[in-house]
């Protein structure tokens, strides 16, 4: 046992026992290090086998090959011990104290430990270190000359880590590649692109090429601009106002709140004005999806404002069949509007001619899925009639944005009638569940119908009062004369509000 105890002393059994107990513990505590732990276990077994072989073959004094086997076994034992200590430090202790280091630094520390351990084993074996170091210096010079590129990559990796120009998690662009830095190793840096590809770039290329670190200068946000075209029939103020309001009230996901997004005139072209929505991207991994969401927001905002996007001009030959198709389309749209109005019970007192007049005043108003159709507590003097899609009615409580969904509306339903008739604030919010198509009727459009026949206001007030009293009766168990008195009071109150609101 002299050849073994020279390095380990009398605690050889305890040494390997500690190694294997630590491996068993770490295998459960550090799942990410399973590969290294398995390799360490094999090294330990080979080390034990080597030491036993040296003993059974008569010890290191039996010959040079036996001596070399002994040194190799000792080296394997030292490497195993260093690996166990490394997993303890880098996978358990440092993460617990939130002092994680990069993979590159971890490899550097382990490489230094391997070098020191190897020299200690060689020195303990009785070898002349000065001669070995002199010889290794010559060998190192020859190797360095033949492996210039490899050494350049290693030195480049060290410089990148020391300067911290970028680090794992940063979004960078280099040459034709752009992606998230996943790791910086000795020889290469790995990028993950938007397509999910892993690009391995030698560190020497990063040292010689311009590297763009995206977003860091703006606080991890990146400037973006998406363009759209609008005809000259609408002023820039109308266009930018409609889009800016939509972005401000209900911004798409991944659009940074600060700096605030805005719409600007980019240039004038024959037949259209080119606008840009300029915003900052808060999630650098989703530029394409966010651009799409912003453009969808532009489309719906302009559609609700009655502003048409410009399309490329083309020459069209109109045939007689096209006129018939156009007339059929107009009639279908008119029938759909009349059907939507007849589904609103507060308009039941209107004549057919009055319905036709109102149908011509309706404005198509689409909403994208997730957009807010109306917000609780806001002032708005118009009514929405849904003819396609669904909307969720929500009641919000407190300032934390928590809400309770109370009802789902679909084709034939309407919302916002009290805002149209009395100007009262919205009593609830409504959000689009998928794409929703609505008609919007404004106060000014309805005013003409009421002005021509003021008695309609009485019928509407009676209907609304009946609905409110029935709801109150269900909640408070009103009956008999109490309900009748409440109905009369509510009707007079609503009629007064309608007349004052429309100045009848």
N, C-alpha and C positions, 0 to 999 in steps of 0.2 A: 504493500500500500504506500510505499515511500514516494513513488512517482505521482500518486494522486494527492497525497497529503501535502506535497510541496506547494501546491496551489491552493487547496481547499482546507488544509489542516484536518483536524479530527472530525469536522462537521460535514463530511461528504454526504451522509445519508440525510441529515437535516436540510442541507442545501437543496437537494433534489426534491425532498418532501415539500419544502416551501414553494419550489417552482411549480409542482403539479397541483398543489392546493390553490395557489394563486391562479393558475390557468383555469381550474374548475370554477372558481369564484368569478373571474373576469368573463368567462364564456357566457355566464348568465347576466352579469351586470353591464357588459359592453357588447351588445349584439353587433355593432358596426365593425368590431375588430375581430370577428370570428376567423377571417382568413389569416390574419397575422398570428392569432393565438394557435390555430391549427399548425401553422408552419413552425412556431416556437416549440410545440409539443414534439414534433418530429425531430427538431434539432436536439432537444433534451434526450430523446431516446437514442439517437445516434451517438450523442456524447457518452451516455452510459455504456453503450455497446463498445465504443472505442476504448474507454478506460478498462473495461473488463477484458477486452482482447489484449491490451498491453500487459495486463497482469498475468493472463494465462500463457502469454508467449515469453514470459521471463523478464519483463520490465524493459525500460528504455535502454538499459545497458547492453541489451542483446544485439543491437544494430541500429543503423541510421534510419531504416524504414520504420522500426518500432518507435523510435524517438519522434519521427514526423507524425506518426499516428497519434501519439500522446499529445503533441502540441495541437493537432487538429481537434481532438476531443475536448481539450481545454478551451480552445477558441469557440467551439459550438456551445459549450456551457456558458461562457461569458456572453455570447450573443443572445442566448435564451434569457439570461438574467436581465440584460439590457432591454430586450423586447417587453418582458413583463413589467419592468419599471416604466417603460415608455407608455404602455397602455394604461397603467395606473395614473400616470401624470396627465397624459394628453386626452384620454377618453373619460376619465372619472373626475379627477381633482380639479383641473382647470375649468371644465364646463360648470362645475358646481359653484365656483367662485366667479363665474362669468368673465373669465380671462382667457378665452379661446385664442389660439394662434393658428396661422395658416399652415397648410400641409407642407409647404416648402420649408418653413422654419422647423417644423417637426422633423422632417427628413434631415435637415442640416444638423440638428441637435443629435439625432440618432447616429448619423454618419460620424460626427466627432466622437461620440461615445464608443462606437465600434473601433475607431482608430486608436483611441487611448487604451481600450481593453485589449486590442490585438498587440500593441506594443508591450503592455504589462505581461501578457502571456509569453511573448517571445523573450522578454527580459528574464522572467522567472525560469525559463528553460535553460538559461546559461548562455544564450547567443550574444554575440557582440553587436550591440545596437548601433554603434558609430559606423561600423562597416556596412551594416544593412542600410542605414540611412544614406551613406555616400553612394552606395550602389543604386538605391531607389531613386536618388536625385538624377542620375544619368538616365535611368529607365524612364523617369517622369518626363525628362526633356524630349526623349525620342517619341514617347506616346503623345505628348502635347503637340509636337510638330505634325504627327500623322492624323491627329483628331482635332484639327483646328476648329471645324464647324461645331462639333459636339461641345468643345470647351467654350466656344462663343455662346452657344445656347445656354450653357450652365451659368456662365458669368452674366449673361443677359438676365436670366431668372433672378440671380442674386441682386442685380441692380434694380430690377423692377420691384422687388420686395423692399429693398432699402429705401427707395425713393417714394414708394406708395403712390405712384402715378395713377394707378387704378388697382382695384382689388376685387375678389370674388363678390358677385352681386351687382357690379357696375355694368352699365350698358355702354359698349364701345363700338366704334367703327374703325376698321383697318383694311386698307386697300378696298377690295370689293365685298368684304364681309362685314356684317353688323349683327351683334347679338349680346347676350348676357355672359359675362365672365363666370365660368363655373369653377375653375381652379387654375392656379399658376404653379407649375411643377418645375423641376430642374431643367428639363429640356424644352418643354413646350407649354403653351397656354391654351386652354380649351374654351371655346365659345359655343353657346347654344343659340342657334338662329331662330327666327320666327317660325320657320318651317319645321322646327324640331330636330334639325340636323346638328351634329356635333362637329365643329371645325377645329382641328388641331393645328395651331400656328407655331412654328419654331420661334423661340424667344429672340433669336438673332434678327428675324424679320421685324419683330416689334421694336427692336432697338434701332433699326435703320429706316423704318417707315413712319410717316405721320399717323398718330393714333388719336381719334376723336373720342373723348369721354363725354357721352351724351347726357344732358340733363343736370349734371352736377352744379353748373354755374347758376342755375335757376332754382336751386333747392330741390333737386330730383324731379324736376318737371322739364318738359321739352316743348318748345314752340311748334305749333302746327297751324296750317292754313288750308281751308277747303273752299273751292270756288263754286259759284253758281251764277247763272245768267237770268236776267229779268228784262222784259220789254221796256221801251221808253215811255209807255203810257202811265207809269207810276213813278212818283218822285223818289229820290234816294232816301228822304226822311221817312216815307211810308214803309219802304222795304227794310231799312236798318232798324226802324222802330219795332216792326212786327217780329223780326228775328231776334233782336236783343231782348225783347220782353219774354219770349218763349225760353231763351237760354237762361235768363235771370230767374224766372219763376220755377222752372223745372229742368235744370241742367242734366244732360246725359251723363251716364256713369263714366268715370275716368277723366272728366273735364275738371281741371283744377279751379277752385273757387277764387283763388288769387294767384296771379293777376286775373282780373275778370275778363271773360271772353267778350268780344265785340265784333260788329259787322262793319266793314269798310268798303268803299268804292275802289276797285282795283284799276279798271280802265274802261274806256268807251269803245265799243265796236259797232260796225254796221249792223243795225237791227236790234241791238241789245246792250245792256250795261252789265259789266262783269263785277260781281261782288265777291268778297272773301269773308268767311267767318274765321277769325284769328283767336286761337285759344292755346292754353298750355295743357299738355298731356300729363296726367298724374301717374299713370301706369305705363311705363315705357315699353312694356311687352305687348301692348294692345293698340298700336297706332291705326291699323287698318280698320278694326272693328269700331274704334271710337270715331274715326272719320265717317264711317257709314252711319253711325247713330246721330252724329251732328247733321249730316245731310238729310237724314230722315226727319229730324226736328225742323230743319229749314223748310222741307216740303210741306209738312203739316201746318206749320205756322203761316206760311204764305197762302196755303189753300184756305185756311180759316179767315184770312184777311182779304180773300178774293183777288190775290195777286198771282198772275200766271208766270210760270217759269218759261224762259225763252227756249225754243227748239230750233234746230237747223231748218232754214227755208228750203222748200222743195216745190217743184212745179207739179201741180195735180190736175189731171183731166177729169172734169166732173161729168158724169153720165146721168141720164134721166133716173136710173135706179138709185143713184146716190141721193137725189132729192127726196125720193119716197122713203129711203132709209132714215134720212134726217128728220122728216116729218113724223115718222113712226117713233123715233127716239124722243122727240119733243113731247109727243102725246104720252109716251110711257112715263116720262119724268113728271108730267103734269098729273097723271093719275096717281103716281106714287106720292106726290105732295098732298093731294086731296085726301088720300087714304090716311096719311100721317096726321093731318089736321083733324079728321073725323075721329081719330082715336083719342084726342084730348078732350076730356069731358067739359072743361070750362068753355069750349068753343061750340057746345051743342046748340046754343041759342042763335048762332049765326045762320044766315040763309045761304043757299048754294052760291049765289053771286058774291056774297061776302067771303065765302070760303075760297072762291076762285081768286079774288083780289089778294087775300092773304097768301095763297099758294105762290103767287108771283113774287111775293116779298120774302119768301124763305131763302136763306143762304146755306148752301151745302157747307158743312163744317166737319171735316174728318179729324180723328184723333188716333195717334199711334198707341199701341199697347203699353200700358203703364203711365201714360200721360194723365195729368189732372184735368178733368173736364170743368170742374168748378171747385172752389175752395171754401170751406166753412168760414163764415164771418166776413167774407168779401162782399163788396157792393157791385151788383151787375144787373142791368135792367133788360134782360133777355131770357128767352125760354129755349130749351133744347128738346127736340123730338128725335128719338132714336129710330132709325129705320133699318139698320144693319149692325150686328155686333152686340156686345154686352158691356154694361157699366156697373161698377160696384159702389154702392152708397156707403159712406163711412162717417162715423161720428168720432171726432177727435176730442181728447180730454187732456188738460194740462199743457205744459210747454215742451214735453219730451217727444212729442210726435206720435204717441201711442194712440191707437184708434180701434174701434170695434166696427166690423162690417155688419150692417143691419139689413141690407137688401141688395138683390141683383136685378138690374133693369135690362130689358131686351127690346127687340123691335116692337114698336107700338107704344112704348112707354115714353114719358116725358119727365123733365125735371127743371126746376127753376121758375115755376109759374108765379110764385109770390114776388120774385124779383121783377118779373115782367109787369105784373099788375099793380104792385104797391111800392116797389123799390126797396123792399126789406132786404137786409143782409142774408146771405146764404145760410140756411140752418144746418147744412151738412155738406160734406165734400163728396165728390164722385170721381172715380178713376176708371180709365178704359181698361177692360179685360180683353186684350187683343185689339186688333184694329176695330174702331167704331166709326160708323157714318151717321151723322146727325143733320137735322135741319135746325137753323137758328132763326128765331123770330125776335126782332128788336122792338123796343118800345115805340120808336118813331114810326115804324111800319104799322103797328097796331093802333096807334093814335088816330089815324085817318078813319078806320072802321068805327071806332067808338064815337068820334066826332060826328059822323054821319047818322048814327043811331045811338044816342046816349043811353036809351033804356036797356041796351045790352049789358051795361055795367051792373044794373040791378039783378039780372039773371045770373051773372057771374058771381056777384057778391052772395046771392042766396045759395048758390051751389057750394062755394068755398066755406061759407058759414056752416052749412049743414055738415060738411065733412069734418070741420074742426070740432063742432059740438058733439058729433057722434064719437069722435076720438076722446074728447074730454069725458063724455058720459061713460065710456068703457073704462076709463082710468079712475073716475071719481064716483061712479054709480049714481049719476044724476037721473032723475025720472020725473015724469008728469010735468007740472007747471014750471018746475025749476029748469028743466031742459028747454021748455018753450021760451021762457024768459031769456035764457042764455042764448038761444038761437036768434031771437029778435035783436038782442044787444050786439051779438057778433056780426049779424048781417049789416046793421046800421054802421058799425065801426068799419067794416071792410068796404062798404059802399062809399063811405066818406074818404077813406084812404085812396081808393081807386079814382074818385073824382078829383081829389087834390093832386094826385100824382100825374094824371093826364090833363089836369086843368079844364075839366068839363064844366 
